[in-house]
Amino acid sequence: MQLTTAQQDNIREVLWYHTKYRETFNEVYDHILTSIEHQPDHDMAPHQMAKIIIDSEFGGWDGLKELEKQRERDLRTSLWKSLWAEFRRYFKLPLLVFTLLLSGCAFFATAQVDRGVTFFIMLFAVLVPMGFSSRFISFSTWSKKYKASVKDRAAQKIGSLGITINNLLIILPGMLTDGHYRLIFQAHAALVTALLVVYVVYGFSAVKVFQNNLKKEAWAS
């Protein structure tokens, strides 16, 4: 059964409304068109045939939603495993040498240099993965013609984790004590050093995960 452009657009519009991620949309849309084209000609409307295919092969619209949720969970689990594996590499040879050198420099800067400098280094370290993650997220995300990738949200969460922890450990205590306790400026140099090293290593690890697992894509309807 050969579909007209108008019939294809009708199926596309309905499926666009019921899917969240472009990977799901592409896969299901192509599958529906192929399945219908292999059917003999009959009087049933193409959008009705499409609904039958979705119900029988994907469990209906609710089944599609669950499929997307599962893919999101699977990707998130995979990326966090990759991130943790990359993070641990900095505490094993040969990268352990880099980590030790970083720790020595960080301790010297924390103990001997103005801690304001340390604060800005830490802030830069947590902002790098956030900025880097934006390379893999289309700025058309807020367009009605744009359908997000399942990778977008995962990239945002990994990229923003550092700044979230920074807010909880550094900014929040000062807010709760009316500015009387500022961790960066009052905590022991060893603690501040440890935080700085963790932030930097996490930043490097996150960037590596982005490079290995995500690709920048621009796609719209």
Rosetta blueprint (number, residue, H / E / L):
1 M L
2 Q L
3 L L
4 T L
5 T H
6 A H
7 Q H
8 Q H
9 D H
10 N H
11 I H
12 R H
13 E H
14 V H
15 L H
16 W H
17 Y H
18 H H
19 T L
20 K L
21 Y L
22 R H
23 E H
24 T H
25 F H
26 N H
27 E H
28 V H
29 Y H
30 D H
31 H H
32 I H
33 L H
34 T H
35 S H
36 I H
37 E H
38 H L
39 Q L
40 P L
41 D L
42 H L
43 D L
44 M L
45 A L
46 P H
47 H H
48 Q H
49 M H
50 A H
51 K H
52 I H
53 I H
54 I H
55 D H
56 S H
57 E H
58 F H
59 G L
60 G H
61 W H
62 D H
63 G H
64 L H
65 K H
66 E H
67 L H
68 E H
69 K H
70 Q H
71 R H
72 E H
73 R H
74 D H
75 L H
76 R H
77 T H
78 S H
79 L H
80 W H
81 K H
82 S H
83 L H
84 W H
85 A H
86 E H
87 F H
88 R H
89 R H
90 Y L
91 F L
92 K L
93 L L
94 P L
95 L H
96 L H
97 V H
98 F H
99 T H
100 L H
101 L H
102 L H
103 S H
104 G H
105 C H
106 A H
107 F H
108 F H
109 A H
110 T H
111 A H
112 Q H
113 V L
114 D L
115 R H
116 G H
117 V H
118 T H
119 F H
120 F H
121 I H
122 M H
123 L H
124 F H
125 A H
126 V H
127 L H
128 V H
129 P H
130 M H
131 G H
132 F H
133 S H
134 S H
135 R H
136 F H
137 I L
138 S L
139 F L
140 S L
141 T L
142 W L
143 S L
144 K L
145 K L
146 Y E
147 K L
148 A L
149 S L
150 V H
151 K H
152 D H
153 R H
154 A H
155 A H
156 Q H
157 K H
158 I H
159 G H
160 S H
161 L H
162 G H
163 I H
164 T H
165 I H
166 N H
167 N H
168 L H
169 L H
170 I H
171 I H
172 L H
173 P H
174 G H
175 M H
176 L H
177 T L
178 D L
179 G L
180 H L
181 Y L
182 R L
183 L H
184 I H
185 F H
186 Q H
187 A L
188 H L
189 A H
190 A H
191 L H
192 V H
193 T H
194 A H
195 L H
196 L H
197 V H
198 V H
199 Y H
200 V H
201 V H
202 Y H
203 G H
204 F H
205 S H
206 A H
207 V H
208 K H
209 V H
210 F H
211 Q H
212 N H
213 N H
214 L L
215 K L
216 K L
217 E L
218 A L
219 W L
220 A E
221 S L
